[in-house]
């Protein structure tokens, strides 16, 4: 593998602005790594008239001068040796890290990989498993980028600049998967950038990083239509008779989500004790959103209750302590593709489409206020629910046509 190109230099100079009344000025070492300078105070002084600026050494043959120059040579050798050791051990190199090692301040400069590890440790029990999985994916891309483009295994946080963000973004756009995965689209890339930014924000709050390199970065998401089933497709799905039991089970769980808005993980963890009697005397789901831990309450439609009753005595559900005999999300999405083909649905069916179907076809299209839909979906902001606004517009159009018909009847 090609080694990273690092420019490195050391020189001594006088800090003239701190010259004493006796004409003595402190000597500093300037370490330059890749064009970036770091100052190291060596705790020695000399009269400005006795300093050779070009050689970076004291002038003269006095015993004190010879001893000072010998000390400077030893100090320079220590800096160079420290740098070489860091190169050999493949640790992130920058001026502050060299300075700390030379001065015996033996704390490791915070690095990007150590930040990611710390983030995972702190957020493990705060974030949903699916969210943590996404962070691990982002971190994997960061490590691949470091290795393939920067030819290193890690980078000191102080080296993160705006250019690093731009280079990482461009790398993701040009990344060609080596397996069966599809290339990343713009929105997928923006999500990786968003997760990296959250980790960098953590570093700023911890004082591991003095300046946020994302300050000037503007992420851009492409507008996408949230795919959902229309009423005709939902009916076709409900009326389809399956001879294969596993497909029937997956269809039923998908339908249940269409009538409740639950995500896969919320359905997978739905236990009988989360089905309660609501304020209206009917059955409600009372649970928390896996993604945000926000409490949600959803009144159950008759179709949902019927599907629940169907699996009341299912041994797999009873054994798991859940309402449904759930399988993995990956397998479920694979079976949904089969189901779509058998039902004549041309859309690429994934389990998350059920949640969108609840928001659009089942609720908003039937006049349920967007505020109520937002609450049932567990959205933290109604703005999130407004991605379904096109459905509201369709409903408004229908309502206005009905009003137009009524008005024409009154006029005539």
ABEGO torsion letter per residue (X at the ends): XBBBBBBBBBBBBBBAAABBAAGBBBBBBBBBBGGBBBBBBAGBBBBAAABBAAAGBBBEABAAAAAAAAAAAAAAAAAAAAAAAAAAAGBBBBAAAAAAAAAGBBBBBBBAAAAAAAAAAAAAAABBAAAAAAAAAAAAAAAAAAAAAAGBABBBAAABBAAAAAAAAAAAAABBBABABBBBBAAAAAAAAAAAAAAAAAAAAAGABABBAAAABBBBBBBBBBBBBBAAAAAAAAABBBABAAAAAAAAAAAAAAAAGBBAAAAAABBAAABBBBAAGBBBBBBBBAAAGBBBBBBBBAAAAAAAAAAAABAAAAAAGBABBBBBAAAAAAAAAAAAAAAGBABBBBAAAAAAAAABAAAAAAGBBAAAAAAAAGBABAAAAAAAAAAAAAAAAAAAAAAAAAAAAAAX
